[in-house]
């Protein structure tokens, strides 16, 4: 069974790194990058949706549909 990664620990870690380095970083950047790459590589949207913890594939489609329209997208 696939379980979504809990967001709170990564958010806390990134916030601390940002304060120490002065570089603003949001863990959602990694999340969006991973989801976009997976979809562009042909991973079914149902699988990506489940990995992201979305309650509906419609949510995933609404956020990531542009990924399939980019050059190299499927």
Secondary structure, DSSP 4 states (H G I P E B T S, - for coil): ---PPPHHHHHHHHHHHHHHH-----HHHHHHHHHHHHHHTT--HHHHHHHHT-S-HHHHHHHHGGGGGSTT--
